[in-house]
Amino acid sequence: MGKLTASRRYNLGTFAAVKPWRVGRELAVQDLPAAKLLLLSETAILFSKNSLNLRLNMEEQEGNRIIRINILQTSMTLGTYLGLYIILAFWVTALTVRYVTLSLLALPLMIGIPVVAFFLIRRFRDSIKAPFFPFPVSWMLSILTFLFATVLSCMAAYLYLRFIDGGALASGLMARMEEMMQSSQAVTAAMTDPAQVEQYNKTMELMQQTITWYCSLSASAMTKQIIQASLMWGNIISLIIGLITAKRIKIQQ
């Protein structure tokens, strides 16, 4: 039997052997018979004061190619695009208080926020043409993109509520809530089960209390609530997008 050529190279290193804030690893490569393409990939995450860079070194039969990604700069660019979309979605949602027909457009725009974020991350991943896109990088890029988008959109929300709205949003929400409370009487009149009527009334009362409390907030307090909600949902959506957009290395044989 012939001897198969196999080579395994490891360079895991220790914390003393690497520079501060640098983690590096050389992946194992096995030479298989009749292999058409061999890939030796090394990932290194470099932390500095102003940026976080991902370096991918790829060795092919033709030569070497180095891809450097500035995650902070990239997430700021993607976050600007996503933030502008969120501003549009919030603006249309605010206009639904005056124009009810815009609710048909506001709901798809709000649902489309994670979809737009996914397409932005995937387009960037495909544009760099890297052999693989690890999950930590895709998750970090997604969460930073949502962070910068939240900063941009919440700044616009505060300026709108503080200097442009003038209480129109809160007044419109209260008016809409009064209309819903009046229409709820007709709904409960059609119900025959007392338990369903009681549950429906409790739900409407809870909704009324929530909207009343929300409308009583100042512009800064309301913006703070928006920031908390955006960061919470941004973390959840970033985890999902990171899992979907992550791409593992493939060795062709």
Phi, psi and omega in degrees: 000138179285154181270125180283136177278118181223137179223135176232123181240129179235141175217058185291325176070179177232172179295334180281339184271350183247163178288158179301141178064027177232131178236125183226152176206139176256121184285152180283143178231130180247126180279115181257153178299140178060030179285130180274332184213132177241134180240130172242109186246137178234129178249138177219128177255118185253124178257131175224184183293319189251347186208163175235114187250142172249126180246128178244118176256126184234121179253122178242181178294330183278331182159194184255151176215130182247129179245122179248132181237122172269103188293321180295315180295319179294316181294328176295319179293311179294323178295329176294315178298315180293322179296320177296322177294319180295322177299317178298317180295318178293322181294317177295322178296321178294327180287344179294340177296323179268322183241103186294329183296338179289349177296334176293335178265328184293319182297312176298325179295319179292320178292331183283355181299308178294331179293316178297318179298319179297314181294326177295314180294317181293322179295320177294318179301317180287333183287329181280343176055044178278151180293335176206160183225093189294156182299317179303323180289314180295321178291317180296319179296321180293314184290325176289325176298315177294326179296311180292325176294323178294318179299313182294313183291324180287329173297317177295322179295319179295316179297323179292312182291327185278321190241341186249315188294310180066030180085003181293324180295315180294319179295319179294320178295319178295321178295318178295324179292322177296320177297320179294323179294323178291320179288338180292335178296321177291327180291315180292332178294332180276350181274143181253339181271121180298329180293320178294321179296317180295317180295321179294318179295321178296321179295317180292321178295319178296320178295320179295318179295320180294314181292321178297317177295319181294320181288339180279353182284153174282175181297319180291319179293321178293321177295323178298319177296321179294321179296315180297316179294320181294318180292322180295308180291328178297320178296318181293313181294323180297322178297318180292315180296321178299320178291323184284319186275349179296140182229127182272160179287143179236131177253117179278141181240000000 
